[in-house]
Amino acid sequence: MQRISTPCVSFCWIDPDHGLCEGCGRTGDEVANWGFITEDQRLAIMAELKQRLAGALAAKAQAASAAQ
């Protein structure tokens, strides 16, 4: 049995503000369906996670700054 690729860092919490896992950057649906998608699909998602999470966190910080 082949192991599947995963970006999981064992810190799973879906932030309700941006809908992404704070640990890896996946959506709740991606986390739930990870074992059912193809390896090519997993690799494509993993390629964008760092940028996706950085953008979401920057937007959250900007919103917090604007609220002050």
Buried (B, 14 or more C-beta within 10 A) or exposed (E): EEEEEEBEEEEEEBEEEBEBBBBBBBBEEBBEEBEEEEEEEBEEBBEEBEEBBEBBBEEEEEEEEEEE
